[in-house]
């Protein structure tokens, strides 16, 4: 593990940004994600734009559809080293 150097964070990622980034990496449109989750497209848009809070239950539903852990969506800027401090 000592053969690598940790990347430095150069931008802040909001919860909405993390949802959008992961959705786009999965090559899903908001409409497709809406179909997979039964969350209205307008709500997904509002989450991505910071107008609506994600919430734990929505995070679980979105994470299942996006094949990621809910914490990736809820805590986009969290780093493991921070927990030890």
C-alpha positions, 0 to 999 in steps of 0.5 A: 500500500505504500507504492501509491500517493493519495490523490488530492481533492481539487474540487468539492462535490455536493450530494447532487453532484455525486448522484449526477456523476454516478448516474452519468458514469452508468450512462443513464438519463434522468428518465431512465433512472426514474424508471428504475427507481420510481422516483419522478424525473423532476425529483431526480433533477431537483436532487442533482441541482440541490433543490431537494434533500436526498434523504436516506430512503431515496439514497438507498433506492438510488444506490441500488439502481446505480450499483453503489453503496448509499454512503457514496451518494450521501457522503461524497467528500468523506475520507477514511482518514477523517474518521480516525481523527 
